[in-house]
Amino acid sequence: EMMLTQSPGTMSLSPGERATLSCRASQSVSSTYLAWYQQKPGQAPRLLIYGASSRATGIPDRFSGSGSGTDFTLTISRLEPEDFAVYYCQQYGSSPLTFGPGTKVDIK
Amino acid sequence: EVQLVESGGGLVQPGRSLRLSCAASAFTFDDYAMHWVRQAPGKGLEWVSGLSWNSGSIGYADSVKGRFTISRDNAKNSLYLQMNSLRAEDTALYSCAKGRGSGTYGGHAFDIWGQGTMVTVSS
């Protein structure tokens, strides 16, 4: 099973700041089958990024994804108040599909 | 509006069974892979199971293999999860999710999620 590690576990930032979230896989993610999701309390997860760097429909361009192999990054260029949430990475290239433990972005 | 609505959750005793359903609407259900994902209270996301558009490709998490069975009825735009031999550690919110593409159950991120149905396993 491919393990995903996310860091940091929590980050405290202010609106307007840049957020850089990391996701590291225990083995190479095939064909960049790496996604990022945002989840707010009481809500279903929302797909932000797929294929490591492609934004999903309707996702603002302040969200960007990068990386390949075992190291991936989600960057939020300027945090908006609605961006404070938990972010999960997921690999969907090898079974079982797995999620990282999440990074919580909270307001400083 | 594209929508997934889960049902069938509830309180069940350890060792018993439960069947979850997921009703899809406003998209061509039989074009896409589908999945079940669970989230224990206060915890992260865990993929449970997925299947391809034609049920020809099916996968399970190790934690549920041999106890849970995923299926779909494309004529009814519905996804199911039969859960047997339930354990306390299966307590979670179970959500269905749509894959972005068809083909095998892997290879596609999940672009539509339901709100989930809660399963509590307790005596």
Interface residues (C-beta under 8 A of the other chain):
Chain A: E1 S31 Y33 A35 Y37 Q39 A44 P45 R46 L47 Y50 G51 A56 T57 Y88 Q90 Y92 G93 S94 S95 P96 L97 T98 F99 G100 P101 G102
Chain B: H35 G44 L45 E46 W47 G50 G59 Y60 A61 D62 S95 R100 Y105 G106 G107 H108 A109 F110 D111 W113 G114 Q115 G116
